[in-house]
């Protein structure tokens, strides 16, 4: 009987964003619109980079991969939210929970690594312009993106294995609208200290390693820009880096709050509130920032139209 109880949980109940039916339907419409806009905005970026020869540069090559990652990320989270809001039922099997959590975690990690690569690309373009085309050739671009798409999912797979190895004997209710590592680990039975330490260590590597690359790159960029005598050159340098810095800030703020800051028992809905920002809002803002603030994208859209 004790052995059966330890493995009795085969599904979780996600409590979702709201329990009132009217609010659920309203949220369904809002999130559906945001999902469609996010997918269409990122598809627009990918299409423009493919069809416009002037956008066949390393910066836009990495940007198209970033757009693809955002589409994968929102598709791993928002359809689940929409299904639950429309049906009013938050039941999800343990297997599907793990699959959804892995895809979302892996794509988010790929995005972090790509942001680090894009910061390094901006450093080379501004601080080493004469060597830029040699260093950042097509082969090097492929190597960077391949490393992002391979290393990040492998690291995230270790986190999921740690969760799969845990026992889930109840309760099976999760105060969230998607499966995420911290909230699923809370409902695991037994000692989870080793799993928490491994997951925290991998989270630190995934978040802080690219962040250190960004900080070092932008440190050199700021120094190089400060030495420029031309105000036009400074404005151009800041404009090419401004969108990337804004996207980094939007991504890292909620991610650090969710995975690095200790949780408070007095705020049970804190995880959900933070998650709404980086699951729903940030992917939409990414495409808006890179399209509205970019003159090259404006020119490419006008050319295609």
N, C-alpha and C positions, 0 to 999 in steps of 0.2 A: 504493500500500500504506500509506503514512504517513497519507494522508487517511482511509482505511478504519479504521485503528487508532484515530484520534482520536475517531471517532463509533461505535466498536464496541460500547460498553456500552448495551444496551437495557433492562436490568433490574438491580436491586440485590438482594443477599442480606442480609436483616436477620438478624443473629445471635441476636436475641431475649434473653429474660431467663435462659433455662436451656437446656441441651442434653440433659440426662437426661430420658427419656420420662416417668418417674413424676413428676418435679418439674413438667414441662410440664402434665400432666393436673391436678395439684393446683392449680397457678396458674390454669389454665383455670376451675376451679370457683370459686376465690376471686374472681377478677376478674369472672366472670359475675355472681356475687352482688352485688359492689360496683356493677357497671354497672346492674343492675336497681334496686337501692336508690337509686342516684343519680338515675336517670330518674324513678322513682316519687316520690321526695322533692321533686324540682323540679316535677313535674307537679302535686303536691299544692299547692304554693305558688301556682302559676299559677291553679289551679282555685279556691282559696279567695279569691284577690284578685278573680277575676271574679264569684263568686257572692255574696260578702258586701259589702253596700253600705258598711259601716263601714271596709272596707279600700280604698275608692276614694279614696285620698289619694296625693299625689306620692311619698311614701316607698315605699309598697307597689306603686305603678305601676312605679317603677324596679326594685324587687325582683323583680317578675314578669318584667321583661325580663332581669334578671340570671339568673334561673332558666332562662329560655329559652336564653340563651347557654350556660349550663353543659350543658344537654341537647345542644345542637349540638356543643359541644366534645368531650364524652365519646363521642358517636356518630361523630365523625371520627377517633377514636384507638382506643377500646377494641374495637370489632368487628374491626379489623385485628389487634390483639393476640390476640383470642380465636381468630380463624381460623388464625393462625400456630401458636398453642399446640396447637390441636386437630389440625391437619394435620402439625405438626412440620416445616413448610417455610416459610422466611422469604423466598421469592422474591416480588418486587414489581416491576412494570414501571416504567420511568422516568416515563411519563406519569401513571400512578396515584399514584406517589410525590409528584409535584409537586402534583397535585390534593389529595391528603390533607394535605400539608404546608400548602398555602394555606388550606384550610378551618380547620385547627387554629390556624394563626397568626392568621388574621383574627378568629375567634371569641374567641381569647385577648386580642387587641387591643381588641375591642369591650368585653370584660369590664373591662379596665383603664380605659377611658374612662368606662364606667358607674360604676365605683367612684369616680372623680373627681367625676362629676355628683352621686352620692349624698352625698359629703362636702359639696359646695356646698349641697345641699338641706338637710342637717342644720345648716349654718351659718345659713342663712336662717331655719329654723324656731326656732332657739334664740336667735340674736342679733337677728333682725328679725321677731319674731312678729306685729306689727301689719301689716306689709307682706307677710307670707309668702304669704297666699292671693292677693294681687294679682300679685306677682312670679311665683310658681310656679303659674300657671293651667294649664288643660289645653292651651292652645296652646303655652305655653313648654315643658311636659313633652314634647309631641310634637316640638318643635324640637330639644330636647336628645337625645332617643333617636334621632331621625332622623340627627342629626349623628354620633352614635356608630356607627350601623349603616352610614353611608356613608363617613366619613373614614377610619376604622380599616381596613376592607377595601382601600380605595384605596392607603393607605400600604403595606400588606402585599403588594399586587400588585407594587409596585416591587421588593420583595425577591425575589419569585418570578421576575420577569423577569430579574433579575441572575443567578439560578441557572440558568434555562432557557438563557441566553446562554453559559453555560460549556460546555466540552467534557469528556466523561467517557470516558476511554480505559482505565480500570482502575487499581487493583483495584475490583471491584464489591461487595465485602463491607463492610457497615456495622455497626459494633459498637453496635447500638441495637435497640429493638423497634418504633419508628415512624420515619418520615422527619421530620427536623428540620433547620433551616437550618444550624447549626454543623457537624453531622456529615456532611451531604451536601456542604457546601462543602469539607470535608477531602478528599474523593475526586475533586474536580474537577482536571482537568489544566490546565497553563499558569499564567499569572499571575492570581491571584485578589485582588490587593491592592485594586484599585478596587472590586470587588464587596464585599469585606469592609468597606471604608470606608463605602460606601453603606448596607449592611445595619446596620452599627454605628450610623451616624447616625440611621437610621429607628428602630432599637431604642431609642436614647437618647430620641428624641422621644416614642415611644409609652409608654415606662416613666416617664420623668422629668417630662414635662409634667403628666399627671394626678397624679403624686406631689406636685409642687409645689402644685397646687390643694388636695390633701388636707392638706398640712402647713400652708398658710396658713389654710385653713378651720378646722382643729382648733386652730390657734394662737388665733384669735379666739374659738372656742368655749370653750377653757380659760380665757381671760381673762374672758369673759362669765359662766361658771359660778362663777369665783372671786369675782365681785362679788355673787352671789346670797346673800341672807340666809337663805332657806328651805332647810333640809337636804333636804326632800322634793323641791324643785325641782332641787337638785343631783343627787340620786339618779335622778330621772326623766331628766335630761339625759344623765347617764353611761350609763344603761341603753339609751337610744335610740342612743347612739354606740358602745357596747361591742361589739355584734355586728359592726358595720361595720369597726371597727378590727381586730378579730380576723381577719376575712376578708381584709382588706388585708395584714396581716402574713403570713398563710399563703400569699398569692399572690406578694407581692413578694420574700420571702426566697429561695425557689428560683429565681424568674425572674431575679433579679440575679446569683445564683451561676452560672446557666446561660449568660446572654447577655452579662454585663458583666465577670465575673471571668476573667482569663486561665486557659487550660487547662493542666493539668500532664500531662506525658508519662508520669510514674510512676504515674498513676492512670487506666488506660484505661477502666475501668468507671464513672468518676465521673459522666459524662453520663447514663448509664442510671439510676444510683442517685438522682440528683436528679430526673430526669424521672418516675420512679415516683411521687414525692411529688405533683408538680403535675398529672400526668395522671390518676392513679388515686385518690389520697387526698383532695386538696384539694376537687375538685368534690363529693365525698360530704360532707365536713365543712361545706361552705358551706350545704347544705340543712339539715343537723343543727343548725348554729349558729343559723340564722334561724328554725327551728321550735321548738327546745327552749328558747331564751332569750327568746322573744317571747310575752308574755301575750296580745296581740291575736290572734296565730295560734292560741294555745291556745283562746281563746274562739270563734274562727271554726270550728275543728275540732269543738268541742263542739256548736256550733249546727248544723253540717251533719250530724253524727251523730244 
